[in-house]
């Protein structure tokens, strides 16, 4: 885990959806290591959530695991009711949980569209409404996005379009909630080494990572910690004047276009 200055998040109460693994887990531990209390939200795996809580407490932090499927508005309500009854307030809301279907557009059914909207867009809006009401002294909201929001690639339309909508909501929320002292931002991750990317790159027929990664300027996957560190920065006092923004963490993936450097030959191609 990356070291953070002691006390940067001291006394803060944070809720991270989908924080039993991946980026959410890394962020939970980073925040706990610098003084925050963490509500660890999970959908199914109570054992994983309990492990994260144990790690948080081992760092000297306070943790509460709350099972809630954010696709269901009633469970979102219960999640935030638990935050309110346990802590009485909230400082950070990180909308990290996401899910969708990876299919060609022609193969998407009504339930694929409806569930992706409910899980990604609606959960973010409803969650932020409740979160802001609990932020009694200002606060921070951060949504996790992905490079499918700004680049089109096979099978990602359903989730990528949802992420693009989330980034638009971030801008509108930033304006509306600024008078209440609430900053709203997004972090747009590239190809990150996680359960999600493992699933995506194992979709039958998907391009192999061995052919994809060389086209990224940094020529590797990112780590969940690298993304979590950027989220932690957006929650920290150092980012007080940043709102309505989407910060891209992708090793340069979204700024390149064909012809790719790896496809060049001498005298233009890389040497050595």
HUKA-V160586 format. One record per residue. NEAR is the number of other C-alpha atoms within 8 Angstrom. Layout:
{{NEAR} {NEAR}}
This chain:
{{6} {6} {6} {8} {6} {9} {7} {10} {12} {9} {7} {11} {13} {13} {13} {15} {12} {13} {17} {13} {10} {10} {13} {14} {11} {13} {14} {14} {13} {15} {13} {16} {14} {13} {15} {15} {13} {16} {13} {18} {15} {16} {9} {5} {8} {8} {6} {9} {15} {9} {8} {13} {13} {9} {9} {16} {10} {7} {9} {9} {13} {11} {12} {8} {11} {10} {10} {11} {9} {11} {12} {9} {9} {6} {11} {15} {9} {9} {11} {11} {8} {9} {13} {11} {7} {6} {8} {8} {10} {17} {13} {14} {13} {12} {12} {12} {9} {7} {8} {10} {9} {11} {11} {10} {8} {4} {6} {9} {6} {6} {6} {11} {10} {8} {10} {15} {10} {11} {14} {15} {13} {10} {13} {11} {9} {10} {11} {10} {8} {10} {12} {10} {7} {11} {12} {7} {6} {9} {12} {12} {14} {15} {13} {11} {13} {11} {13} {14} {12} {8} {7} {9} {7} {7} {9} {13} {14} {15} {13} {14} {10} {13} {14} {12} {9} {13} {11} {8} {9} {14} {13} {9} {10} {14} {8} {7} {12} {9} {6} {6} {9} {14} {14} {15} {17} {14} {16} {13} {13} {14} {8} {11} {11} {10} {7} {7} {10} {9} {8} {9} {10} {7} {8} {4} {4} {8} {7} {7} {7} {6} {8} {9} {10} {10} {11} {12} {9} {6} {9} {8} {10} {12} {9} {12} {11} {9} {13} {13} {11} {9} {11} {11} {10} {13} {11} {10} {7} {6} {9} {8} {4} {9} {9} {14} {10} {9} {8} {9} {11} {13} {12} {10} {10} {9} {5} {9} {5} {4} {6} {9} {8} {8} {7} {10} {7} {7} {4} {6} {10} {9} {4} {2}}
